Amino acid sequence: MTDVPEFASTSLASAFPETPPGRRADGVWRGAWRRFRRDRTGTWAMAVVLAYALLLACTGSGLLARHWQDEVAVPDAPPAFLGAAGDTGIAPQASVAASAAGPDISDVDPLAPRYREWNERAARDHAQAKPLTATLPFGGDRLGRDVLAKTLKGTQISVSVGVLAAIVATLIGASLGAIAGFFGGRVGDVVEWLYNVLTAVPEILLFFAFAAVFGRGISTLVLIMGLTGWTSQYRQVRAEFIKHARRDYVRAAEAIGASAGARMFRHILPNVSHVILVRMSLLVVGFVKAEVILSYLSLGVATDQVSWGTMLAESQSELILGHWWQLAAATVAMAVFVTAFSLMADAWRDALDPKLRGQT
């Protein structure tokens, strides 16, 4: 029997690394998870993202920031570490109680006894009310609302809008890109025509136009961004599917009878998933920024809701008076989430990159 040349055996060993005895060969996703855990930065970033997810669940269920609209402090109350700006609190208003003991005008107005009764009831309510505090952990806004509670509730809305819109855009863009890149022909031409129509108009102008037509609200923002922001995902996925559809492993799968769906989603998709994840992370960041801009221009969330965008809009007038804590709270919350999400997405990209799979 003819011996295999040494260089050939070396190349075959590097192409097909031997699985250690007693351990089952890793699948695509299992191996990616094992490589991801070795990235300390990505692991910590994922922990921060999961902490934000837990925060979203707590605020959405009402365990946190349920009473963010309550006026619990004096207007523009400073953070606790800066100390009180003036008195330690505001006593219950005495003007209401004084109005209860006014002159008797029952001869002129038959409802005067009712007025006196209403005023006395209002005085009792104010006497039982809790005095407003002069400081809060993260300060208060111009209405005396807790900035910390507003930040928690704003995080829920802004992150939910960004992530949900990115998921919608990724599903649309990846599906259309896979179809156009794999099949091509007239199907690809139709999808490419739709892509060219949407990209002919700047994305932010599409956001403004749809927001002005459909109104404000979380669901409206998600649909607007998802239906108009899938083009960048589509472009990259289409290029990757065109490249991989002609490779030998896909042709081999076709030769053994694999269907088009199996070739697209079982063979090609795992090899382009790192591209989809990176683009999705960029979409999350971009959609969070878009929500901030739309809410800043009063085209985003409703007036009875709060987000990072509305907090930044309110802080514009507060900065003139030197009240910076609402701006700092919204900025820090947004910067931490965006940075952690980007680092986590980069780590997952490296773990799923087929070029790096041999480096175990």
C-alpha positions as CSV (number, residue, x, y, z in Angstrom):
1,M,0.0,0.0,0.0
2,T,1.3,3.4,-0.9
3,D,2.1,5.7,2.0
4,V,0.3,9.1,2.3
5,P,2.8,11.9,1.9
6,E,3.7,13.7,5.1
7,F,2.5,17.1,3.9
8,A,-0.9,15.6,2.9
9,S,-1.4,14.0,6.2
10,T,-0.5,17.3,8.0
11,S,-3.0,19.2,5.9
12,L,-5.7,16.6,6.5
13,A,-5.1,16.7,10.3
14,S,-5.4,20.5,10.3
15,A,-8.5,20.5,8.2
16,F,-10.2,17.7,10.4
17,P,-8.9,18.1,13.9
18,E,-9.2,15.0,16.0
19,T,-11.8,14.9,18.7
20,P,-10.3,14.0,22.1
21,P,-11.4,10.5,23.3
22,G,-14.5,10.4,25.5
23,R,-15.8,13.8,24.3
24,R,-18.5,14.2,21.7
25,A,-17.8,16.5,18.8
26,D,-19.2,20.0,19.3
27,G,-22.0,21.3,17.1
28,V,-21.9,24.8,15.6
29,W,-23.7,26.5,18.5
30,R,-22.3,24.4,21.3
31,G,-18.8,25.1,20.1
32,A,-19.5,28.8,19.7
33,W,-20.8,28.9,23.3
34,R,-17.6,27.2,24.5
35,R,-15.4,29.7,22.7
36,F,-17.6,32.6,23.9
37,R,-17.1,31.7,27.5
38,R,-13.3,32.1,27.1
39,D,-13.7,35.8,26.2
40,R,-13.7,37.5,29.6
41,T,-14.7,40.9,28.2
42,G,-17.6,39.4,26.2
43,T,-18.7,37.4,29.3
44,W,-18.8,40.5,31.5
45,A,-20.6,42.4,28.7
46,M,-23.2,39.7,28.5
47,A,-23.7,39.9,32.3
48,V,-24.4,43.6,32.0
49,V,-26.9,43.0,29.1
50,L,-28.6,40.3,31.2
51,A,-28.8,42.8,34.1
52,Y,-30.5,45.2,31.8
53,A,-32.9,42.5,30.7
54,L,-33.7,41.7,34.3
55,L,-34.3,45.5,34.9
56,L,-36.7,45.6,32.0
57,A,-38.6,42.6,33.4
58,C,-38.9,44.3,36.8
59,T,-40.0,47.7,35.5
60,G,-42.4,46.1,33.0
61,S,-44.0,44.1,35.8
62,G,-44.3,47.1,38.1
63,L,-41.8,45.9,40.7
64,L,-39.6,48.9,40.0
65,A,-40.3,52.5,39.0
66,R,-44.1,52.0,39.3
67,H,-44.6,55.5,40.7
68,W,-42.1,57.4,38.5
69,Q,-44.7,60.1,37.8
70,D,-45.2,61.0,41.5
71,E,-43.9,64.3,42.7
72,V,-41.9,63.2,45.7
73,A,-39.4,66.1,46.1
74,V,-39.1,69.8,45.7
75,P,-38.6,71.0,42.1
76,D,-35.1,70.4,40.8
77,A,-34.1,68.6,44.0
78,P,-30.3,67.9,43.9
79,P,-28.7,64.5,44.3
80,A,-28.2,63.4,47.9
81,F,-24.4,63.6,47.7
82,L,-24.6,67.3,46.9
83,G,-26.9,68.1,49.9
84,A,-30.1,70.1,50.0
85,A,-30.3,73.4,48.0
86,G,-32.6,75.1,50.6
87,D,-35.0,74.0,53.3
88,T,-35.2,70.3,54.2
89,G,-38.7,70.1,52.9
90,I,-42.0,71.8,52.1
91,A,-44.7,71.8,54.7
92,P,-48.3,71.1,53.7
93,Q,-49.9,74.2,52.2
94,A,-51.7,76.3,54.8
95,S,-53.5,78.4,52.2
96,V,-56.1,75.7,51.6
97,A,-56.8,75.4,55.3
98,A,-57.1,79.2,55.6
99,S,-59.6,79.3,52.7
100,A,-61.9,76.9,54.6
101,A,-62.5,79.5,57.3
102,G,-63.7,82.3,54.9
103,P,-66.6,84.7,55.3
104,D,-70.2,83.4,55.3
105,I,-71.7,84.0,51.9
106,S,-74.6,81.5,52.1
107,D,-77.1,84.3,51.6
108,V,-75.6,85.1,48.2
109,D,-74.6,81.6,47.1
110,P,-76.6,78.6,48.3
111,L,-73.6,76.3,47.5
112,A,-71.4,78.1,50.0
113,P,-71.7,75.4,52.7
114,R,-70.6,72.9,50.1
115,Y,-67.5,75.0,49.2
116,R,-66.6,75.2,52.9
117,E,-67.0,71.4,53.2
118,W,-64.8,70.8,50.1
119,N,-62.2,73.2,51.4
120,E,-62.1,71.5,54.8
121,R,-61.7,68.1,53.1
122,A,-58.9,69.4,51.0
123,A,-57.2,70.8,54.0
124,R,-57.3,67.4,55.8
125,D,-55.9,65.7,52.7
126,H,-53.0,68.2,52.6
127,A,-52.4,67.8,56.3
128,Q,-52.1,64.0,55.9
129,A,-49.8,64.3,52.8
130,K,-46.2,63.4,53.1
131,P,-43.9,66.5,53.0
132,L,-41.7,66.8,49.9
133,T,-38.1,65.9,50.4
134,A,-35.2,68.2,49.5
135,T,-32.9,65.6,48.0
136,L,-33.1,62.4,46.2
137,P,-30.4,59.7,45.4
138,F,-30.1,60.8,41.8
139,G,-31.9,64.1,42.1
140,G,-35.3,65.3,40.9
141,D,-36.6,67.0,37.8
142,R,-38.4,70.3,37.5
143,L,-41.6,68.8,38.7
144,G,-40.1,67.0,41.7
145,R,-40.1,63.5,40.1
146,D,-37.4,61.0,41.0
147,V,-34.7,61.0,38.3
148,L,-33.7,57.4,39.3
149,A,-37.2,56.1,38.8
150,K,-37.5,58.0,35.5
151,T,-34.1,56.5,34.4
152,L,-35.3,53.0,35.2
153,K,-38.6,53.4,33.4
154,G,-36.9,55.2,30.5
155,T,-34.4,52.4,30.2
156,Q,-37.3,49.9,29.8
157,I,-38.9,51.9,27.0
158,S,-35.8,52.9,25.1
159,V,-34.1,49.5,25.2
160,S,-37.4,47.7,24.4
161,V,-37.9,49.9,21.3
162,G,-34.3,49.5,20.1
163,V,-34.2,45.7,20.6
164,L,-37.6,44.9,19.3
165,A,-37.2,47.1,16.2
166,A,-33.8,45.5,15.6
167,I,-35.3,42.0,15.8
168,V,-38.0,43.0,13.3
169,A,-35.5,44.5,11.0
170,T,-33.2,41.5,11.3
171,L,-36.0,39.0,10.5
172,I,-37.1,41.0,7.5
173,G,-33.6,41.8,6.2
174,A,-32.1,38.4,6.8
175,S,-35.0,36.5,5.3
176,L,-35.1,38.7,2.2
177,G,-31.3,38.7,1.8
178,A,-31.2,34.9,2.1
179,I,-34.0,34.5,-0.5
180,A,-32.4,37.0,-2.9
181,G,-28.9,35.8,-2.5
182,F,-29.7,32.1,-2.7
183,F,-32.2,32.0,-5.5
184,G,-31.3,35.1,-7.5
185,G,-33.1,35.5,-10.9
186,R,-36.5,37.3,-10.9
187,V,-37.0,36.7,-7.2
188,G,-33.8,38.5,-6.5
189,D,-34.6,41.3,-8.9
190,V,-38.0,42.0,-7.1
191,V,-36.4,42.2,-3.7
192,E,-33.5,44.3,-5.0
193,W,-36.0,46.7,-6.5
194,L,-37.8,47.1,-3.1
195,Y,-34.4,47.6,-1.5
196,N,-33.5,50.4,-4.0
197,V,-36.8,52.1,-3.4
198,L,-36.3,52.3,0.3
199,T,-32.6,53.3,0.2
200,A,-33.4,56.1,-2.2
201,V,-34.8,58.1,0.8
202,P,-32.6,58.8,3.8
203,E,-33.6,56.5,6.7
204,I,-34.1,59.3,9.3
205,L,-36.5,61.1,6.9
206,L,-38.5,57.8,6.6
207,F,-38.7,57.7,10.4
208,F,-40.0,61.3,10.5
209,A,-42.5,60.7,7.7
210,F,-44.0,57.5,9.2
211,A,-44.0,59.0,12.7
212,A,-45.9,62.0,11.6
213,V,-48.5,59.9,9.8
214,F,-49.0,57.0,12.3
215,G,-48.6,59.1,15.5
216,R,-46.6,58.4,18.6
217,G,-46.2,55.2,20.7
218,I,-44.0,52.3,21.4
219,S,-45.6,49.9,18.9
220,T,-45.6,52.6,16.3
221,L,-41.8,53.2,16.8
222,V,-41.0,49.5,16.6
223,L,-43.0,49.1,13.3
224,I,-41.6,52.2,11.8
225,M,-37.9,51.3,12.5
226,G,-38.4,47.6,11.7
227,L,-40.1,48.2,8.4
228,T,-37.7,50.8,7.2
229,G,-34.4,49.8,8.8
230,W,-33.9,46.3,7.4
231,T,-32.0,47.4,4.3
232,S,-28.4,47.3,5.8
233,Q,-29.1,43.8,7.1
234,Y,-30.4,42.7,3.8
235,R,-27.4,44.0,1.9
236,Q,-24.9,42.0,3.9
237,V,-26.9,38.8,4.2
238,R,-27.5,38.8,0.4
239,A,-23.8,39.2,-0.3
240,E,-22.9,36.4,2.1
241,F,-25.5,34.0,0.7
242,I,-24.4,34.7,-2.9
243,K,-20.8,33.8,-1.8
244,H,-21.7,30.7,0.2
245,A,-24.3,29.3,-2.2
246,R,-21.5,28.4,-4.7
247,R,-19.1,26.8,-2.3
248,D,-18.3,23.1,-2.2
249,Y,-20.0,22.2,1.0
250,V,-23.3,23.6,-0.2
251,R,-23.0,21.8,-3.6
252,A,-22.2,18.6,-1.7
253,A,-25.3,19.0,0.4
254,E,-27.3,19.5,-2.8
255,A,-25.8,16.4,-4.3
256,I,-26.9,14.2,-1.4
257,G,-30.5,15.5,-1.8
258,A,-30.7,18.4,0.8
259,S,-33.6,20.7,0.1
260,A,-33.2,24.4,-0.6
261,G,-34.5,25.3,2.9
262,A,-32.0,22.9,4.5
263,R,-29.1,24.3,2.5
264,M,-30.1,27.9,3.4
265,F,-30.8,27.5,7.1
266,R,-28.8,24.4,8.2
267,H,-25.7,24.9,6.1
268,I,-25.3,28.5,5.1
269,L,-27.0,30.3,8.0
270,P,-24.6,29.1,10.7
271,N,-21.7,30.3,8.6
272,V,-23.1,33.8,8.2
273,S,-24.7,34.2,11.7
274,H,-21.7,36.2,12.9
275,V,-22.4,38.8,10.2
276,I,-26.1,38.9,11.2
277,L,-25.3,39.4,14.9
278,V,-22.9,42.2,14.2
279,R,-25.3,44.0,12.0
280,M,-28.1,43.5,14.6
281,S,-26.0,45.0,17.3
282,L,-25.4,48.0,15.1
283,L,-29.2,48.2,14.4
284,V,-29.9,48.2,18.2
285,V,-27.5,51.1,18.7
286,G,-28.9,53.0,15.7
287,F,-32.5,52.4,16.7
288,V,-31.9,53.6,20.3
289,K,-30.4,56.8,18.9
290,A,-33.3,57.1,16.5
291,E,-35.8,56.8,19.4
292,V,-33.9,59.5,21.3
293,I,-34.0,61.8,18.3
294,L,-37.7,61.2,17.6
295,S,-38.7,61.6,21.3
296,Y,-36.5,64.7,21.5
297,L,-38.6,66.2,18.6
298,S,-41.9,65.0,20.2
299,L,-42.4,62.3,17.5
300,G,-41.5,59.3,19.7
301,V,-43.1,58.0,22.8
302,A,-46.4,59.3,24.1
303,T,-46.6,62.3,26.4
304,D,-47.5,60.1,29.4
305,Q,-44.4,57.9,28.9
306,V,-40.7,58.5,29.6
307,S,-37.6,57.4,27.7
308,W,-34.0,58.5,27.4
309,G,-35.1,60.8,24.6
310,T,-37.7,62.7,26.6
311,M,-35.2,62.9,29.5
312,L,-32.6,64.5,27.3
313,A,-35.2,66.9,25.9
314,E,-36.3,67.9,29.5
315,S,-32.7,68.4,30.6
316,Q,-32.0,71.0,27.9
317,S,-33.9,73.7,29.9
318,E,-32.5,72.3,33.2
319,L,-28.9,72.7,32.1
320,I,-29.4,76.5,31.9
321,L,-30.0,76.5,35.6
322,G,-27.1,74.2,36.3
323,H,-29.2,71.1,37.0
324,W,-27.2,68.4,35.2
325,W,-28.3,65.2,37.0
326,Q,-31.1,64.2,34.7
327,L,-28.8,64.5,31.7
328,A,-26.1,62.5,33.4
329,A,-28.4,59.7,34.5
330,A,-29.9,59.2,31.0
331,T,-26.5,59.5,29.3
332,V,-24.8,57.0,31.6
333,A,-27.6,54.5,31.3
334,M,-27.5,54.7,27.6
335,A,-23.7,54.6,27.3
336,V,-23.4,51.5,29.5
337,F,-26.0,49.6,27.6
338,V,-24.7,50.5,24.2
339,T,-21.1,49.6,25.1
340,A,-22.0,46.3,26.8
341,F,-24.2,45.3,23.9
342,S,-21.6,46.1,21.3
343,L,-18.8,44.2,23.2
344,M,-21.1,41.2,23.6
345,A,-22.0,41.2,19.9
346,D,-18.3,41.4,19.0
347,A,-17.5,38.4,21.2
348,W,-20.3,36.4,19.7
349,R,-19.1,37.3,16.2
350,D,-15.6,36.0,17.0
351,A,-17.1,32.8,18.5
352,L,-19.3,32.2,15.4
353,D,-16.8,33.2,12.8
354,P,-16.0,30.1,10.7
355,K,-12.5,31.3,10.1
356,L,-11.8,31.1,13.9
357,R,-13.5,27.8,14.6
358,G,-10.3,25.8,14.2
359,Q,-8.7,27.9,17.0
360,T,-10.1,26.0,20.0
